[in-house]
Amino acid sequence: MGTNKIPKTLNGNFVLILIITIMMVTHSHGFRLEIKNELSGRYRKLVYKCWSRDNDFGWRQNWPGQYKDWSFAISLFHTFFYCHFRTGYGRVDKHLVVSWDLKDRCGDRTKCTWVVKKDGLYLRRWKTIFFSNKYGNERWNDYIPHDVLENPWS
């Protein structure tokens, strides 16, 4: 009934290997959050503030055609980004814009694009369209944006 020992093949580095494995599972590679202003009409300025548990990006403003993006690592357990959006048409308070579950809904596994329009806040997804020549021996694909209304202004 001896004591349990770490196998000699790991040379005593079992705990270090376990920690590195856990870190690789809980953090993915870089992820981007993008906010675009596509407002039209009289009230076209967008003011917003985004934050997570670890980062606060402060208040920002965009005019039509402008966008802002951030890159960060998304964690399996606790990466949630929230934003307050303000326009002349209304506002959306504390809207969840990035989380692990939202990656699939974004349509792009490395980027989530939120588009601000006159009637609300949209999540931009990308549809793939496949093309081929008339003989069918050459094929290519193209991506077109498809915006889904997530939250109307209140």
Buried (B, 14 or more C-beta within 10 A) or exposed (E): EEEEEEEEEEEEEEEEEEEEEEEEEBEBEEBBBBBBBBBEEEEBEBBBBBBBEEEEBEEBEBEBEEBBEBEBEBBEEEBBBBBBBBBBBBBBEEBEBBBBEBBEEBBBEEBBBBBBBBEBBBBBBEEEEEEEEEEEEEEEEEEEEEBEEBBEBE
